[in-house]
Amino acid sequence: MAQNNNKILTPIVCFVCHNTESINYVIDKNQYIIFVGNNTLDEKFLNNPKIIIARDLPYNIEHEPKLLTFTAWYAIIKNNLFKEYEFICILEYDCILDNNFFTNLHFVCCTNKYDIISFLATCSDFPTDINLNILKNFIRDKNSSFNYIQNSPWTSTTNYCIRRNILSDFVDWYYPDCLTIKTLDCKHFSWYHERIFFIYIIDKKVKLTYMGGLRHIQLNSHALNINN
């Protein structure tokens, strides 16, 4: 098994789920599941060693449901999960993967050439559902820079495979400072994470590659839990 500084280069893959239906959507993929939110977990899943309940971990921010998948990022880093792995791939449950997705992901990670692997990119929607001025002020206050160019490409959604030390750095970089955004734009707070992480990638000049192989169908079933 390929290693780097005693860490396994083969990526660990986690799906972020929030109810029984979303678990059923990915359980047959035989990957890890981070169960977020406060929904009741079906009894048949309680003793599954590959299902990690974020709210039961010593360090969790499940009291911030509008942070969505970021609470899984936080739980992984703050509870030192999968510490033997160099790369952590965190996917939303409502993704459709190509048949060779895991094989290709394994190959790219084992080259050890990149820090972040993205699967989706778009040239639209960056300013949708957020307030650009709030975003720009947050970035400025973090001593980072970003010049938004309309219709320029960006890695949309929060589906990534990330080198562990970069994931750890971003978790501390983003939280709890991001709560200022919640104060200013609570209704759209959930959608800043994916845009700000893209800005973080650009600002830190990390080695990013685009692999493809994934479609995000955005079932958005969790929205019922975060609109208030």
C-alpha positions in Angstrom: 0.0 0.0 0.0 1.4 3.4 -1.1 2.4 5.7 1.8 3.7 9.2 2.3 5.4 10.0 5.6 3.8 6.9 7.1 0.3 8.0 5.9 -1.7 5.9 3.5 -2.1 7.5 0.1 -5.1 5.4 -0.8 -8.0 7.9 0.0 -10.6 7.3 2.6 -14.0 8.1 1.3 -16.9 9.5 3.4 -20.4 10.2 2.4 -22.3 12.9 4.4 -25.8 11.8 5.3 -28.5 13.2 7.5 -31.4 10.7 7.6 -32.2 7.1 6.9 -33.2 7.8 3.3 -29.8 9.4 2.5 -28.0 6.5 4.2 -29.9 4.0 2.1 -28.9 6.0 -1.0 -25.1 5.2 -0.4 -24.9 2.3 2.0 -24.2 -0.2 -0.8 -21.1 1.7 -1.8 -19.4 0.2 1.3 -17.7 3.5 2.3 -17.7 5.5 5.5 -20.7 7.6 6.4 -20.7 10.7 8.6 -24.2 11.1 9.9 -24.9 14.8 10.6 -27.8 16.7 12.1 -30.4 15.7 14.8 -32.5 13.2 12.9 -33.2 9.8 14.5 -31.0 7.1 13.1 -32.7 3.8 12.1 -31.8 1.1 14.6 -30.4 -1.2 12.0 -27.6 1.3 11.4 -26.6 2.0 15.0 -23.9 -0.7 15.3 -22.5 -0.3 11.8 -18.8 0.4 12.2 -18.7 2.5 9.1 -21.4 4.9 10.2 -20.1 7.7 12.4 -22.7 9.9 14.2 -21.2 13.4 14.4 -23.4 14.6 17.3 -22.1 11.7 19.4 -18.4 12.7 18.9 -16.6 14.6 21.7 -16.1 17.6 19.3 -19.0 18.5 17.1 -20.8 21.6 15.9 -24.1 19.9 15.1 -25.8 22.9 16.8 -25.0 24.8 13.6 -27.2 22.9 11.1 -26.8 25.6 8.5 -23.2 24.7 8.1 -24.3 21.5 6.4 -21.3 19.4 5.2 -18.8 21.6 7.0 -19.9 20.0 10.3 -18.6 16.7 8.9 -15.3 18.4 7.9 -15.1 19.8 11.4 -15.9 16.4 13.1 -13.3 14.5 11.1 -10.5 17.0 11.9 -11.3 17.8 15.5 -11.9 14.2 16.5 -8.8 13.1 14.6 -10.7 10.6 12.5 -8.9 8.6 9.8 -5.6 10.1 11.0 -3.6 7.4 9.1 -4.8 8.7 5.7 -3.1 11.4 3.7 -6.3 12.1 1.6 -9.9 12.4 2.8 -12.6 12.4 0.1 -15.8 13.9 1.5 -18.9 13.5 -0.7 -22.5 14.5 -0.4 -24.8 11.5 -0.4 -26.7 12.7 -3.5 -23.8 12.1 -6.0 -23.8 9.8 -8.9 -20.4 8.3 -9.5 -18.9 6.9 -12.6 -18.2 3.1 -12.5 -14.5 3.7 -12.4 -14.7 6.6 -9.9 -12.9 4.9 -7.0 -10.3 3.3 -9.2 -9.4 6.7 -10.8 -9.5 8.5 -7.4 -7.1 5.9 -6.0 -4.7 6.4 -9.0 -4.7 10.2 -8.7 -4.1 10.2 -4.9 -1.3 7.6 -5.2 0.6 9.9 -7.6 0.9 12.2 -4.6 1.1 15.2 -7.0 -1.9 17.2 -5.9 -3.3 18.6 -2.7 -7.0 18.8 -3.7 -9.0 16.8 -6.2 -12.2 18.4 -7.5 -14.9 16.6 -9.4 -17.2 19.4 -10.5 -16.7 22.8 -12.1 -19.0 25.4 -13.5 -18.8 28.9 -14.9 -22.1 30.0 -13.4 -23.9 30.5 -10.1 -21.0 31.8 -8.0 -23.0 34.9 -6.8 -26.3 32.9 -6.6 -27.8 32.6 -3.1 -25.1 34.7 -1.4 -24.3 38.4 -0.8 -21.0 39.1 -2.7 -20.2 42.1 -0.5 -20.5 40.0 2.7 -18.3 37.4 1.1 -15.7 39.9 0.0 -15.6 41.5 3.4 -15.1 38.2 5.1 -12.2 37.4 2.7 -10.7 40.8 3.3 -10.9 40.3 7.1 -9.1 37.0 6.7 -6.2 38.8 5.0 -7.0 37.0 1.8 -7.8 38.3 -1.7 -10.3 37.4 -4.3 -11.3 39.3 -7.5 -14.6 37.9 -8.7 -14.8 37.8 -12.5 -18.3 37.1 -13.8 -18.7 33.6 -15.4 -15.2 32.5 -14.5 -14.9 28.8 -13.6 -15.0 27.6 -10.0 -15.2 24.2 -8.3 -18.9 24.2 -7.2 -20.3 22.0 -4.4 -18.4 20.7 -1.4 -17.4 17.4 -3.0 -13.7 17.1 -2.8 -10.8 14.9 -2.0 -8.5 16.9 0.2 -5.0 16.4 1.7 -5.5 16.1 5.4 -3.3 18.9 6.6 -5.1 21.3 4.2 -8.5 20.2 5.4 -7.3 20.8 9.0 -6.0 24.3 8.1 -9.2 25.3 6.4 -11.4 24.0 9.3 -9.6 26.3 11.7 -9.4 29.1 9.1 -13.2 29.1 8.5 -14.7 28.3 11.9 -15.7 30.0 14.1 -15.0 33.2 12.1 -17.7 32.2 9.6 -20.3 32.8 12.2 -20.1 36.5 11.4 -21.6 35.6 8.0 -24.5 33.8 9.8 -25.2 37.1 11.7 -25.2 39.1 8.5 -26.9 36.7 6.1 -28.5 33.8 8.1 -30.9 32.8 5.4 -28.1 32.0 2.9 -25.3 31.1 5.4 -25.2 27.5 4.1 -24.0 28.4 0.6 -20.9 30.5 1.6 -18.8 27.4 2.5 -18.4 26.0 -1.0 -17.5 29.4 -2.5 -15.1 30.4 0.3 -13.3 27.1 0.1 -12.7 27.7 -3.6 -11.3 31.1 -2.7 -9.1 29.5 -0.1 -7.8 27.1 -2.6 -6.9 29.9 -5.0 -5.4 32.2 -2.3 -3.3 29.4 -0.8 -2.1 28.3 -4.2 -2.5 24.6 -3.4 -2.1 22.1 -6.1 -5.6 21.4 -7.5 -6.6 19.0 -10.2 -10.0 18.2 -11.8 -10.9 14.6 -12.1 -14.6 14.6 -13.0 -16.4 11.3 -12.7 -19.2 12.6 -10.5 -22.5 14.3 -10.9 -24.2 16.0 -8.0 -28.0 15.8 -8.4 -28.7 18.0 -5.4 -31.7 16.4 -3.9 -31.5 19.0 -1.2 -33.7 17.0 1.1 -31.8 18.5 4.1 -33.2 22.0 3.2 -36.3 21.3 5.3 -34.1 21.3 8.4 -32.2 24.5 7.8 -34.7 27.1 6.6 -35.5 28.6 10.0 
